[in-house]
Amino acid sequence: MVLPIAFKNCSRLIARLSPASTRGYKGQGFSEPDYLDSLKPQQPVYELLNVQMKSYDFPSLERFGRYVHRTAEFMGLTVAESWATPPQIQQVQTYKPKSKVVDKMYKLPLYERNVQISDFPCTLAPIFLEVIHCNLPEGMRLSVHPHEDEHEEIRYIPDIELNDLKVQLGEFKNPTSKKK
């Protein structure tokens, strides 16, 4: 009966020395010097990129906007912001055959959604854009461009009453012409 006890001790010793078993023990393992991290090549990154989607079909635009947002997060990208802009309404007219008389008039709203990605690594850009482009719904326009201040201003609907009150306030503070 000495043989099974020696075999158990041997198997325990082999299990302790095998590299697969060192995962469970804390404090054991290999450590690499800190200077090795500085030797890794630096990845260029895009600071802020806007993924802009435009479509006449609102439900498909909303769904694709969520898809772009989730895909970016799944790939480990930092989504800084997502926003919608007010629709741009275009009027389209159809004419009666062989005449200049308007038959019907349509109002087509063009909807827009944006997903802003910050610190976008250049190595992931082609992969991300290929995935997005392959799943782009029909009739939707996609553009990717760096963030500019004009994109921030387009988001907001101007308040006409507030602008009028600001003009009136400016007139009260600085009267330009005095009547005699």
VEXLUMDREN-155748 format. One record per residue: residue number from 1; x negated, z negated, y negated of N, C-alpha, C, O, CB in turn; residue in one letter. Coordinates in Angstrom, 3 decimals. Atoms other than C-alpha are relative to their C-alpha. Last residue first. Glycine has a CB too. Example, Ala and Ser with C-alpha at 12.3 -4.5 7.8 and 13.67 -1.06 7.14 Angstrom:
# residues 2
DOVEX   i       nu       nw       nv      cau      caw      cav       cu       cw       cv       ou       ow       ov      cbu      cbw      cbv aa
DOVEX   2    0.820    0.060    1.190  -13.670   -7.140    1.060    0.770   -0.730   -1.090    0.261   -0.899   -2.198   -0.414    1.415   -0.462  s
DOVEX   1   -0.890    0.000    1.190  -12.300   -7.800    4.500   -0.900    0.000   -1.200   -1.936   -0.665   -1.181    0.992   -1.246   -0.027  a
***
This chain:
# residues 180
DOVEX   i       nu       nw       nv      cau      caw      cav       cu       cw       cv       ou       ow       ov      cbu      cbw      cbv aa
DOVEX 180   -0.051    0.603    1.340   35.051   31.272 -115.656    1.312    0.267   -0.672    1.526   -0.167   -1.804   -1.126    0.518   -0.866  k
DOVEX 179   -0.882   -0.722    0.924   35.021   31.857 -111.877    0.028   -0.749   -1.328    0.091   -1.977   -1.359    1.447    0.147    0.588  k
DOVEX 178   -0.893    0.890    0.736   32.050   30.577 -109.920    0.804    0.820   -0.999    0.263    1.663   -1.714   -0.798   -1.124   -0.722  k
DOVEX 177   -0.407   -0.507    1.313   30.390   32.728 -107.285    0.983   -0.977   -0.634    1.911   -1.456    0.018    0.634    1.418    0.118  s
DOVEX 176    0.875   -1.059    0.480   28.326   31.631 -104.304    0.390    0.495   -1.386   -0.486    0.790   -2.198    0.009    1.151    0.970  t
DOVEX 175   -0.844   -1.007    0.664   29.933   28.290 -103.488   -0.906    1.034   -0.680   -1.747    0.680   -1.506    0.968   -0.671   -1.050  p
DOVEX 174    0.744   -0.880    0.891   27.488   26.621 -101.108    0.924    1.020   -0.652    1.015    2.150   -0.173   -1.117    0.712    0.764  n
DOVEX 173    1.299    0.603    0.320   28.974   23.608  -99.309   -0.764    0.822   -1.028   -1.376    0.255   -1.933   -0.838   -0.151    1.263  k
DOVEX 172   -0.204    1.218    0.775   32.589   24.774  -99.439   -1.326   -0.620   -0.432   -1.445   -1.138   -1.542    0.806   -1.007    0.807  f
DOVEX 171   -0.469   -0.381    1.328   31.677   28.316  -98.358    0.224   -1.218   -0.885   -0.038   -1.163   -2.087    1.284    0.805    0.106  e
DOVEX 170    1.139   -0.534    0.736   29.611   26.992  -95.436    0.385    0.411   -1.410   -0.410    0.250   -2.335   -0.594    1.182    0.737  g
DOVEX 169    0.829    1.153    0.338   32.573   24.909  -94.293   -1.227    0.443   -0.791   -1.623   -0.225   -1.745   -0.424   -0.754    1.273  l
DOVEX 168   -0.663    0.700    1.096   34.792   27.991  -94.430   -0.808   -1.205   -0.457   -0.898   -1.470   -1.656    1.397   -0.439    0.421  q
DOVEX 167    0.132   -0.843    1.186   32.304   29.965  -92.315    0.636   -0.690   -1.204    0.057   -0.695   -2.290    0.651    1.384    0.238  v
DOVEX 166    1.394    0.100    0.439   32.058   27.108  -89.796   -0.240    0.837   -1.250   -0.984    0.418   -2.137   -0.948    0.445    1.120  k
DOVEX 165    0.167    1.295    0.662   35.859   26.921  -89.617   -1.434   -0.199   -0.490   -1.648   -0.792   -1.547    0.388   -1.135    0.951  l
DOVEX 164   -0.655   -0.072    1.311   36.046   30.652  -88.886   -0.158   -1.306   -0.770   -0.401   -1.295   -1.977    1.489    0.332    0.164  d
DOVEX 163    0.837   -0.834    0.873   33.453   30.302  -86.083    0.604    0.124   -1.397   -0.126    0.082   -2.387   -0.187    1.394    0.613  n
DOVEX 162    1.164    0.805    0.351   35.419   27.422  -84.563   -0.934    0.773   -0.923   -1.470    0.210   -1.877   -0.746   -0.442    1.262  l
DOVEX 161   -0.430    1.010    0.968   38.630   29.448  -84.657   -1.181   -0.852   -0.462   -1.289   -1.167   -1.647    1.092   -0.894    0.608  e
DOVEX 160   -0.243   -0.660    1.281   36.929   32.430  -82.993    0.403   -1.018   -1.067   -0.060   -0.944   -2.205    1.089    1.076    0.149  i
DOVEX 159   -1.221    0.615    0.496   35.476   30.392  -80.110    0.235    0.515   -1.422   -0.477    0.121   -2.346   -0.092   -1.571    0.036  d
DOVEX 158    0.031    0.520    1.365   32.906   32.665  -78.503    1.367   -0.541   -0.415    2.403    0.047   -0.106   -0.452    1.093   -0.975  p
DOVEX 157   -1.029   -0.714    0.744   33.078   32.878  -74.707   -0.011   -0.556   -1.421    0.100   -1.768   -1.604    1.422   -0.151    0.674  i
DOVEX 156   -0.997    0.785    0.720   29.828   31.659  -73.198    0.959    0.894   -0.777    0.562    1.900   -1.364   -0.683   -0.976   -0.948  y
DOVEX 155   -0.816    0.865   -0.846   27.779   33.301  -70.486    1.193   -0.603   -0.717    2.235   -0.834   -0.104   -0.841   -1.094    0.554  r
DOVEX 154   -1.133   -0.778   -0.514   26.484   36.144  -72.671    0.963   -0.884    0.787    2.147   -0.564    0.888   -0.499    1.150    0.887  i
DOVEX 153   -1.024   -0.123    1.033   24.263   33.718  -74.606    1.249    0.725    0.506    2.355    0.431    0.052   -0.567    0.733   -1.204  e
DOVEX 152   -0.597    1.314    0.238   22.212   32.637  -71.573    1.162    0.107   -0.994    2.171   -0.583   -0.843   -1.067   -0.990   -0.524  e
DOVEX 151   -0.826    0.299   -1.172   21.549   36.205  -70.467    0.705   -1.343   -0.168    1.811   -1.539    0.334   -0.858   -0.006    1.281  h
DOVEX 150   -1.268   -0.721    0.131   20.360   37.021  -73.986    0.937   -0.292    1.177    2.158   -0.310    1.016   -0.259    1.510   -0.101  e
DOVEX 149   -0.956    0.800    0.767   17.725   34.272  -73.684    1.347    0.697   -0.157    2.372    0.025   -0.268   -0.570   -0.316   -1.365  d
DOVEX 148    0.206   -0.126    1.438   15.904   36.131  -70.915    1.089   -0.797   -0.713    2.100   -1.164   -0.115    0.015    1.501   -0.446  e
DOVEX 147   -0.975    0.649    0.878   15.539   35.507  -67.185   -0.409    0.163   -1.456   -1.575   -0.009   -1.812    0.141   -1.492    0.350  h
DOVEX 146    0.429    1.295    0.528   13.474   38.007  -65.214    1.034   -0.548   -0.990    1.755    0.212   -1.636   -1.380    0.126   -0.682  p
DOVEX 145    0.842   -0.105    1.187   15.397   40.761  -63.433   -0.423   -1.384   -0.462    0.212   -2.377   -0.108    0.736    0.743   -1.131  h
DOVEX 144    0.846    1.192    0.063   17.192   41.439  -60.170   -0.935    0.191   -1.177   -1.629    1.203   -1.270   -0.800   -0.236    1.345  v
DOVEX 143    1.248   -0.162    0.742   20.075   43.891  -60.096   -0.725   -1.339   -0.038   -0.107   -2.402   -0.091    0.265    0.530   -1.444  s
DOVEX 142    0.910    1.140   -0.084   22.960   44.379  -57.706   -1.230    0.307   -0.835   -1.798    1.395   -0.741   -0.392   -0.310    1.479  l
DOVEX 141    1.321   -0.288    0.560   25.965   46.646  -58.178   -0.826   -1.273    0.007   -0.335   -2.353   -0.321    0.111    0.576   -1.440  r
DOVEX 140    0.586    1.078    0.792   28.979   46.313  -55.903   -1.382    0.411   -0.483   -2.145    1.044    0.246   -0.078   -1.309    0.820  m
DOVEX 139   -0.563    0.030    1.339   31.078   49.235  -54.694   -0.548   -1.092   -0.892   -0.088   -1.250   -2.022    1.453   -0.148    0.090  g
DOVEX 138   -0.169   -1.315    0.617   30.365   48.669  -51.030    0.652   -0.150   -1.363    1.591   -0.929   -1.533    0.844    0.928    0.902  e
DOVEX 137   -1.279   -0.683   -0.239   29.262   45.178  -50.141    0.075    1.322   -0.756   -0.630    1.543   -1.741    1.171   -0.902   -0.412  p
DOVEX 136   -0.717   -0.258    1.246   25.539   44.302  -50.194    1.310    0.734    0.282    1.298    1.787    0.920   -0.877    0.818   -0.969  l
DOVEX 135   -1.346    0.548   -0.116   24.440   42.985  -46.804    0.843    0.216   -1.242    1.910   -0.382   -1.377   -0.074   -1.458    0.300  n
DOVEX 134   -0.622   -0.487   -1.241   21.321   45.152  -46.473    1.444   -0.479    0.141    2.254    0.189    0.783   -0.815   -0.457    1.213  c
DOVEX 133   -0.373   -1.418    0.156   20.447   44.549  -50.133    0.683    0.543    1.245    1.604    1.352    1.137   -1.237    0.845   -0.316  h
DOVEX 132   -1.124   -0.101    0.927   20.525   40.765  -49.766    0.488    1.448   -0.105    1.690    1.713   -0.089   -0.402   -0.531   -1.390  i
DOVEX 131   -1.161    0.622   -0.652   18.330   40.783  -46.666    1.233    0.143   -0.878    2.312    0.484   -0.394   -0.271   -1.493    0.302  v
DOVEX 130   -0.417   -0.887   -1.101   15.894   43.249  -48.246    1.243   -0.547    0.696    2.161    0.209    1.014   -1.146    0.169    1.025  e
DOVEX 129   -0.708   -1.145    0.586   15.777   41.220  -51.469    0.470    0.990    1.058    1.524    1.607    0.905   -0.897    0.712   -0.998  l
DOVEX 128   -1.270    0.442    0.560   14.932   38.021  -49.608    0.804    1.190   -0.537    2.002    1.309   -0.281   -0.240   -1.029   -1.115  f
DOVEX 127   -0.858    0.376   -1.130   12.229   39.684  -47.514    1.386   -0.378   -0.505    2.395    0.084    0.028   -0.622   -1.174    0.800  i
DOVEX 126   -0.488   -1.195   -0.710   10.669   41.488  -50.475    0.942   -0.326    1.152    1.880    0.425    1.416   -1.170    0.792    0.529  p
DOVEX 125   -0.860   -0.896    0.784   10.644   38.320  -52.620    0.442    1.231    0.778    1.637    1.525    0.790   -0.720    0.435   -1.253  a
DOVEX 124   -1.369    0.015   -0.524    9.309   35.903  -49.989    0.912    1.002   -0.709    2.003    1.297   -0.222    0.585   -1.394   -0.126  l
DOVEX 123    0.016   -0.404   -1.405    5.621   36.690  -50.566    1.399    0.026    0.602    1.648    0.762    1.557   -0.886   -0.936    0.804  t
DOVEX 122    0.056   -1.466   -0.114    6.044   36.669  -54.332    0.038    0.462    1.456    0.469    1.578    1.744   -1.265    0.534   -0.677  c
DOVEX 121    1.282   -0.516   -0.497    7.119   33.030  -54.263    0.050    1.511    0.208    1.036    2.051    0.710   -0.381   -0.693    1.314  p
DOVEX 120   -0.254   -0.936   -1.102   10.201   32.326  -56.458   -1.334    0.550    0.486   -1.963    1.319   -0.241    0.955    1.162   -0.446  f
DOVEX 119    1.215    0.098   -0.823    9.552   29.300  -58.673    0.134    0.819    1.282    0.000    0.295    2.388   -0.298   -1.470    0.347  d
DOVEX 118    1.225    0.407    0.687   13.119   29.343  -60.022   -1.136   -0.148    1.008   -0.911   -0.438    2.183    0.217   -1.325   -0.771  s
DOVEX 117    0.952    0.593   -0.944   16.114   31.299  -58.735   -1.279   -0.329   -0.763   -1.808    0.513   -1.489   -0.294    0.968    1.209  i
DOVEX 116    1.335    0.124    0.587   19.102   32.033  -60.971   -0.901   -0.756    0.964   -0.581   -1.863    1.399    0.058   -0.720   -1.378  q
DOVEX 115    0.675    1.092   -0.698   22.257   33.318  -59.300   -1.424   -0.017   -0.531   -2.146    0.977   -0.443    0.043    0.176    1.583  v
DOVEX 114    1.457    0.102    0.056   24.502   35.444  -61.493   -0.465   -1.201    0.804    0.172   -2.255    0.793   -0.490   -0.106   -1.460  n
DOVEX 113    0.504    1.293   -0.467   28.090   36.638  -61.142   -1.511    0.051   -0.022   -2.109    1.104    0.203    0.528   -0.346    1.432  r
DOVEX 112    1.449    0.174   -0.160   29.824   39.470  -62.995   -0.305   -1.422    0.450    0.285   -2.384   -0.043   -0.745    0.320   -1.321  e
DOVEX 111    0.409    1.394   -0.167   33.355   40.847  -63.016   -1.501   -0.075    0.253   -2.108    0.855    0.784    0.776   -0.665    1.160  y
DOVEX 110    1.274   -0.008   -0.702   34.317   44.258  -64.408   -0.506   -1.436    0.030   -0.846   -2.005   -1.007   -1.038    0.965   -0.687  l
DOVEX 109    0.961    1.051    0.344   38.015   44.229  -65.351   -1.257    0.119    0.876   -1.164    0.295    2.090    0.646   -1.404    0.167  p
DOVEX 108    0.850    0.395   -1.128   39.800   47.573  -65.117   -0.969   -1.090   -0.444   -1.839   -0.845   -1.280   -0.777    1.222    0.563  l
DOVEX 107    1.018    0.924    0.490   42.718   48.172  -67.479   -0.774   -0.511    1.214   -0.216   -1.160    2.099    0.639   -1.190   -0.822  k
DOVEX 106    0.362    1.133   -0.839   44.713   51.247  -66.524   -1.040   -0.862   -0.711   -1.875   -0.357   -1.462   -0.532    0.481    1.365  y
DOVEX 105    1.136    0.720    0.558   46.562   53.850  -68.595   -0.237   -1.251    0.851    0.697   -1.995    1.151    0.247   -0.373   -1.506  m
DOVEX 104    0.031    1.446   -0.254   48.862   56.446  -67.087   -1.259   -0.593   -0.619   -2.273    0.085   -0.789    0.054   -0.303    1.530  k
DOVEX 103   -0.971    0.299   -1.053   49.917   60.021  -67.878    0.093   -1.504    0.217    1.171   -2.086    0.094   -0.384    0.709    1.315  d
DOVEX 102    0.406    1.122   -0.859   48.172   60.626  -71.197    1.116   -0.297    0.983    2.263   -0.513    0.590   -0.339   -1.269   -0.844  v
DOVEX 101   -0.936    1.114    0.075   49.057   64.051  -72.589   -0.419   -1.073    1.010   -0.677   -0.785    2.179    1.461    0.481    0.269  v
DOVEX 100    0.729    1.097    0.629   46.109   66.403  -73.014    0.872   -1.233   -0.161    0.510   -2.166   -0.878   -0.536    0.432   -1.351  k
DOVEX  99   -0.462    0.377    1.335   47.455   68.953  -70.581   -0.872   -1.129   -0.541   -1.730   -1.676    0.152    1.494   -0.428    0.030  s
DOVEX  98    0.117   -1.111    0.947   46.638   70.931  -67.431    0.582   -0.342   -1.380    1.211    0.495   -2.028    0.701    1.231    0.561  k
DOVEX  97    0.732   -1.224   -0.335   47.775   68.167  -65.059    0.113    1.075   -1.091    1.198    1.357   -1.601    0.511    0.558    1.321  p
DOVEX  96   -0.886   -0.875   -0.771   48.948   64.988  -66.773   -0.745    1.299    0.258   -1.586    1.705   -0.544    1.357    0.264   -0.753  k
DOVEX  95   -0.773   -0.995    0.745   46.099   62.812  -67.922    0.907    0.790    0.937    0.637    0.919    2.131   -0.937    0.954   -0.759  y
DOVEX  94   -0.168   -1.218   -0.794   44.661   59.605  -66.517    0.926    0.931   -0.781    1.846    0.486   -1.468    0.578   -0.315    1.441  t
DOVEX  93   -1.213   -0.791    0.183   43.334   56.915  -68.801   -0.007    1.176    0.965   -1.044    1.790    1.217    0.123    0.494   -1.460  q
DOVEX  92    0.139   -1.315   -0.624   40.840   54.119  -68.081    1.338    0.721   -0.144    2.396    0.137    0.093   -0.429   -0.118    1.514  v
DOVEX  91   -1.260   -0.734   -0.095   40.475   51.035  -70.243   -0.274    1.406    0.534   -1.151    2.122    0.052    0.713    0.063   -1.384  q
DOVEX  90    0.127   -1.405    0.375   37.527   48.779  -69.587    1.357    0.670    0.179    2.074    0.406    1.144   -1.098    0.720    0.851  q
DOVEX  89   -1.180   -0.806   -0.310   37.699   44.980  -69.555   -0.217    1.409   -0.529   -0.535    1.599   -1.703    1.292   -0.628   -0.608  i
DOVEX  88   -0.025   -1.053    1.009   34.434   43.054  -69.343    1.139    0.947    0.385    1.150    1.504    1.483   -1.394    0.761   -0.096  q
DOVEX  87   -0.094   -1.412   -0.403   34.975   39.901  -67.331    0.004    0.933   -1.203    0.510    0.596   -2.274    1.262    0.230    0.832  p
DOVEX  86   -1.355   -0.524    0.203   33.694   36.573  -68.661    0.070    1.483    0.372   -0.890    2.221    0.152    0.443   -0.202   -1.466  p
DOVEX  85   -0.188   -0.407    1.386   30.398   35.533  -67.095    1.423    0.525   -0.157    2.041    0.937    0.825   -1.050    1.079   -0.422  t
DOVEX  84   -0.842   -1.180    0.162   30.002   33.537  -63.918    0.070    0.331   -1.482   -0.002   -0.562   -2.327    1.429   -0.228    0.595  a
DOVEX  83   -1.049   -0.024    1.004   27.244   31.098  -63.179    0.745    1.323    0.029    0.286    2.331    0.565   -0.581   -0.249   -1.386  w
DOVEX  82   -0.880   -1.126   -0.317   24.722   29.908  -60.637    1.105   -0.011   -1.042    1.620   -1.072   -1.393    0.584   -0.093    1.473  s
DOVEX  81   -1.357   -0.046    0.518   21.782   27.705  -61.510    0.744    1.199    0.555    0.148    2.195    0.964   -0.007    0.041   -1.523  e
DOVEX  80   -0.093    0.805    1.216   18.289   26.606  -60.503    1.439   -0.079   -0.487    1.913   -1.153   -0.858   -0.899    0.579   -1.100  a
DOVEX  79   -1.043   -0.598    0.815   18.382   27.829  -56.901    0.199   -0.913   -1.203    0.688   -2.035   -1.070    1.339    0.196    0.811  v
DOVEX  78   -0.650    0.949    0.897   15.053   26.760  -55.433    1.003    0.745   -0.867    0.623    1.553   -1.715   -1.043   -0.746   -0.877  t
DOVEX  77    0.178   -0.302    1.413   14.071   28.921  -52.480    0.776   -1.007   -0.839    1.761   -1.582   -0.377    0.457    1.441   -0.318  l
DOVEX  76    0.845    0.996    0.639   13.749   27.459  -48.985   -0.275    0.283   -1.466   -1.196   -0.298   -2.041   -1.288   -0.101    0.729  g
DOVEX  75    1.386   -0.464   -0.044   15.032   30.525  -47.120   -0.954   -0.962   -0.708   -2.154   -0.696   -0.781   -0.105    1.379   -0.628  m
DOVEX  74    0.438   -0.018   -1.399   18.314   28.728  -46.399   -1.464    0.423    0.123   -2.187   -0.059    0.995    0.886    0.944    0.822  f
DOVEX  73    0.274    1.380   -0.404   18.723   27.922  -50.111   -0.508   -0.058    1.438   -1.383   -0.866    1.751    1.262   -0.862   -0.149  e
DOVEX  72    1.157    0.480    0.754   18.357   31.581  -51.055   -0.355   -1.430    0.404   -1.529   -1.750    0.587    0.275    0.072   -1.512  a
DOVEX  71    1.180   -0.645   -0.577   20.714   32.652  -48.289   -1.262   -0.471   -0.708   -2.281   -0.721   -0.064    0.120    1.533   -0.087  t
DOVEX  70    0.332    0.661   -1.272   23.312   30.098  -49.410   -1.248    0.596    0.644   -2.049   -0.132    1.229    1.176    0.101    0.970  r
DOVEX  69    0.392    1.388    0.267   23.274   31.322  -53.015   -0.430   -0.701    1.281   -1.472   -1.357    1.315    1.156   -0.770   -0.656  h
DOVEX  68    1.327   -0.059    0.613   23.324   35.005  -52.020   -0.522   -1.414   -0.238   -1.692   -1.699    0.018    0.042    0.795   -1.330  v
DOVEX  67    0.946   -0.413   -1.034   26.259   34.363  -49.656   -1.426    0.033   -0.554   -2.354   -0.439    0.103    0.388    1.382    0.563  y
DOVEX  66    0.261    1.174   -0.853   28.161   32.406  -52.302   -1.026    0.333    1.069   -1.872   -0.498    1.400    1.302   -0.499    0.660  r
DOVEX  65    0.743    0.955    0.824   27.779   35.342  -54.694   -0.322   -1.266    0.768   -1.430   -1.792    0.667    0.789   -0.345   -1.254  g
DOVEX  64    1.392   -0.420   -0.049   28.868   37.708  -51.905   -0.877   -0.910   -0.862   -2.035   -1.152   -0.519   -0.132    1.454   -0.458  f
DOVEX  63    0.528    0.252   -1.342   32.107   35.774  -51.463   -1.478    0.382    0.090   -2.271   -0.349    0.683    0.812    0.779    1.047  r
DOVEX  62    0.120    1.445   -0.192   32.833   35.653  -55.182   -0.638   -0.312    1.360   -1.516   -1.169    1.458    1.386   -0.676   -0.110  e
DOVEX  61    1.086    0.471    0.859   32.098   39.361  -55.579   -0.222   -1.498    0.169   -1.362   -1.951    0.264    0.298    0.325   -1.467  l
DOVEX  60    1.250   -0.351   -0.676   34.277   40.262  -52.573   -1.209   -0.440   -0.827   -2.245   -0.787   -0.260   -0.062    1.515    0.264  s
DOVEX  59    0.247    0.805   -1.209   37.172   38.292  -54.043   -1.313    0.336    0.703   -2.019   -0.563    1.160    1.137    0.185    0.971  p
DOVEX  58    0.331    1.408    0.214   36.815   39.795  -57.577   -0.266   -0.775    1.292   -1.284   -1.464    1.367    1.114   -0.663   -0.751  f
DOVEX  57   -0.766    0.743   -0.997   36.681   43.519  -56.796   -0.411   -1.469   -0.051   -1.511   -1.823    0.374   -0.217    0.589    1.427  d
DOVEX  56   -1.377   -0.019    0.451   35.523   45.408  -59.899    0.889   -0.823    0.927    2.018   -1.158    0.568    0.508    1.435   -0.087  y
DOVEX  55   -0.967   -0.705   -0.838   31.942   44.445  -59.161    1.372   -0.025   -0.660    1.667   -0.893   -1.482    0.066   -0.628    1.411  s
DOVEX  54   -1.163   -0.471    0.751   28.751   43.182  -60.761    0.911    0.786    0.933    0.456    1.565    1.770   -0.432    0.873   -1.213  k
DOVEX  53   -0.920   -0.790   -0.804   25.974   41.078  -59.186    1.209    0.367   -0.855    1.768   -0.491   -1.538    0.436   -0.776    1.277  m
DOVEX  52   -1.247   -0.314    0.689   22.951   39.719  -61.054    0.835    0.937    0.856    0.350    1.969    1.320   -0.276    0.628   -1.383  q
DOVEX  51   -0.605   -0.977   -0.902   20.090   37.976  -59.259    1.401    0.239   -0.557    2.265   -0.635   -0.490    0.030   -0.508    1.527  v
DOVEX  50   -1.453   -0.050   -0.088   18.274   36.278  -62.112    0.398    1.086    0.980   -0.027    2.235    0.855    0.637    0.250   -1.388  n
DOVEX  49   -0.573   -1.321   -0.286   14.614   35.386  -61.718    1.515   -0.132    0.084    2.038   -1.093    0.648   -0.580    0.597    1.328  l
DOVEX  48   -1.458   -0.029   -0.103   12.837   32.429  -63.300    0.453    1.436    0.233    0.123    2.336   -0.538    0.665   -0.589   -1.281  l
DOVEX  47   -0.531    1.219    0.613    9.135   31.608  -62.928    1.513   -0.090    0.174    2.004   -0.959    0.895   -0.362   -0.051   -1.489  e
DOVEX  46   -0.808   -0.403    1.147    8.039   34.267  -60.437    0.623   -1.272   -0.563    1.152   -2.091    0.189    1.103    1.068    0.398  y
DOVEX  45   -1.442    0.256   -0.004    5.352   32.892  -58.177    0.633    0.592   -1.255    0.002    0.693   -2.307    0.292   -1.522    0.090  v
DOVEX  44   -0.636   -0.226    1.301    1.801   33.894  -57.259    1.505   -0.194    0.119    2.105    0.152    1.137   -0.322    1.419   -0.532  p
DOVEX  43   -1.054   -1.013   -0.027    0.614   32.223  -54.070    0.522    0.212   -1.413    0.901   -0.754   -2.075    1.154   -0.416    0.957  q
DOVEX  42   -1.149    0.315    0.841   -2.718   30.387  -54.311    0.997    1.160    0.052    0.616    2.326   -0.051   -0.446   -0.281   -1.465  q
DOVEX  41   -0.220   -0.926    1.122   -5.087   30.950  -51.403    1.273   -0.380   -0.763    2.271   -0.783   -0.166    0.097    1.466    0.511  p
DOVEX  40   -1.099   -0.919   -0.296   -5.815   27.821  -49.362    0.206    0.934   -1.183    0.093    0.507   -2.332    1.307   -0.776    0.319  k
DOVEX  39    0.535   -1.288   -0.413   -9.261   26.343  -50.092    1.093    1.011    0.338    0.803    2.195    0.511   -0.905   -0.184    1.187  l
DOVEX  38    0.374   -0.758    1.196   -7.801   23.448  -52.110   -0.557    1.386    0.352   -0.648    2.248   -0.521   -1.033   -0.784   -0.814  s
DOVEX  37   -1.203   -0.454    0.700   -5.981   22.174  -49.044   -0.342    0.833   -1.221    0.392    1.758   -1.569    0.852   -1.190   -0.413  d
DOVEX  36   -0.502   -1.202   -0.664   -9.248   22.090  -47.068    1.271    0.525   -0.675    1.531    1.728   -0.651    0.273   -0.289    1.480  l
DOVEX  35    0.501   -1.193    0.680  -10.725   19.678  -49.625    0.475    1.295    0.672    0.384    2.366    0.072   -1.521   -0.029   -0.041  y
DOVEX  34   -0.855   -0.427    1.103   -8.472   16.904  -48.345   -0.467    1.299   -0.642    0.352    2.047   -1.178    0.063   -1.080   -1.045  d
DOVEX  33    0.468    0.396    1.326  -10.280   16.580  -44.999    0.879    0.590   -1.103    1.477    1.651   -0.926   -1.452    0.436   -0.200  p
DOVEX  32    0.830   -1.039    0.580   -8.180   17.010  -41.891   -0.462   -0.463   -1.379    0.248   -1.204   -2.059    0.769    1.353   -0.087  e
DOVEX  31   -0.151   -0.079    1.452   -6.835   14.169  -39.836   -0.980    1.044   -0.512   -2.113    1.150   -0.044   -0.245   -1.393   -0.684  s
DOVEX  30    1.130   -0.545    0.717   -6.256   14.372  -36.117    0.285   -0.020   -1.504    1.416    0.202   -1.937   -0.311    1.430    0.485  f
DOVEX  29   -0.085   -1.416    0.304   -3.937   12.166  -34.179   -1.219    0.418   -0.796   -2.147   -0.361   -1.013    1.289    0.323   -0.767  g
DOVEX  28    0.926   -0.811   -0.763   -3.228    8.520  -33.619    0.199    1.458   -0.376    1.295    1.847   -0.779    0.192   -0.212    1.516  q
DOVEX  27    1.378    0.285    0.378   -1.713    6.261  -36.247   -1.013    0.806    0.790   -2.187    0.846    0.421   -0.282   -1.456    0.174  g
DOVEX  26    0.248   -0.115    1.433    1.666    6.201  -34.615   -1.456   -0.331   -0.273   -2.058   -1.175    0.391    0.941   -0.932   -0.811  k
DOVEX  25    0.780    1.101    0.547    1.906    6.869  -30.900   -0.260    0.230   -1.478   -0.697    1.309   -1.879   -1.325   -0.160    0.760  y
DOVEX  24   -0.790    1.213    0.132    4.744    9.095  -29.685   -0.752   -1.142   -0.652   -0.114   -2.066   -1.156    0.481   -0.430    1.334  g
DOVEX  23   -1.012   -0.176    1.030    2.958   12.380  -30.307    0.757   -1.296   -0.265    1.118   -1.577   -1.408    0.971    1.097    0.401  r
DOVEX  22    0.418    0.688    1.226   -0.113   11.254  -28.365    1.018    0.162   -1.115    0.855   -0.439   -2.177   -1.350    0.521   -0.462  t
DOVEX  21   -0.535    1.352    0.062    1.617   12.118  -25.084   -0.403   -0.724   -1.280    0.128   -1.799   -1.560   -0.461   -0.790    1.200  s
DOVEX  20   -1.450   -0.029    0.166    1.193   15.860  -25.444    0.561   -1.399   -0.158    1.595   -1.585   -0.799    0.659    0.693    1.183  a
DOVEX  19   -0.370   -0.231    1.392   -2.560   15.493  -26.031    1.506   -0.022   -0.228    1.945   -0.376   -1.322   -0.557    1.316   -0.460  p
DOVEX  18   -0.411   -1.383    0.223   -3.130   13.913  -22.588    0.459    0.181   -1.453    1.046   -0.735   -2.029    1.133    0.399    0.985  s
DOVEX  17    1.068   -0.836    0.527   -5.108   10.690  -22.576    0.434    1.434   -0.294   -0.278    2.162   -0.986   -1.137    0.015    0.962  l
DOVEX  16    0.493    0.510    1.280   -2.210    8.275  -22.250   -1.032    0.931   -0.619   -1.097    1.055   -1.842   -0.600   -1.386    0.183  r
DOVEX  15   -1.054   -0.186    0.996   -0.488   10.333  -19.552   -0.456   -0.485   -1.370   -0.098    0.116   -2.384    1.275   -0.738    0.424  a
DOVEX  14   -0.022   -1.423    0.334   -3.757   10.527  -17.582    1.054    0.273   -1.079    0.817    1.064   -1.992    0.284    0.854    1.264  i
DOVEX  13    1.207   -0.277    0.763   -4.095    6.740  -17.706   -0.050    1.467   -0.432   -0.420    1.769   -1.567   -1.241   -0.353    0.823  l
DOVEX  12   -0.183    0.592    1.330   -0.498    6.220  -16.634   -1.202    0.304   -0.887   -1.049    0.588   -2.075    0.214   -1.526    0.105  r
DOVEX  11   -0.942   -0.859    0.717   -0.967    8.683  -13.758    0.275   -0.551   -1.400    0.475    0.220   -2.339    1.317    0.132    0.789  s
DOVEX  10    0.649   -1.253    0.355   -4.088    6.844  -12.615    0.934    0.882   -0.824    0.510    1.469   -1.819   -0.454    0.738    1.259  c
DOVEX   9    0.937    0.320    1.075   -2.381    3.466  -12.694   -0.705    1.256   -0.497   -0.921    1.427   -1.697   -1.032   -1.031    0.476  n
DOVEX   8   -0.768    0.299    1.206    0.538    4.831  -10.691   -0.923   -0.302   -1.164   -0.668    0.145   -2.283    0.945   -1.178    0.240  k
DOVEX   7   -0.524   -1.265    0.492   -1.835    6.439   -8.156    0.808   -0.208   -1.294    0.721    0.590   -2.227    0.875    0.667    1.079  f
DOVEX   6    1.118   -0.700    0.640   -3.770    3.190   -7.757    0.484    1.328   -0.594    0.019    1.743   -1.655   -1.149    0.247    1.018  a
DOVEX   5    0.289    0.754    1.227   -0.495    1.352   -7.067   -1.139    0.696   -0.755   -1.078    0.823   -1.977   -0.377   -1.491    0.328  i
DOVEX   4   -0.992   -0.295    1.028    0.606    4.057   -4.569   -0.285   -0.743   -1.305   -0.013   -0.193   -2.372    1.388   -0.356    0.502  p
DOVEX   3    0.025   -1.372    0.489   -2.737    3.815   -2.667    1.070    0.289   -1.059    0.718    0.850   -2.097    0.171    0.944    1.154  l
DOVEX   2    0.880   -0.030    1.163   -2.944    0.052   -2.332    0.023    1.385   -0.635   -0.153    1.515   -1.846   -1.438   -0.391    0.394  v
DOVEX   1   -0.799    0.000    1.198    0.000    0.000    0.000   -0.844    0.000   -1.266   -0.283   -0.022   -2.361    0.910   -1.179    0.004  m
***
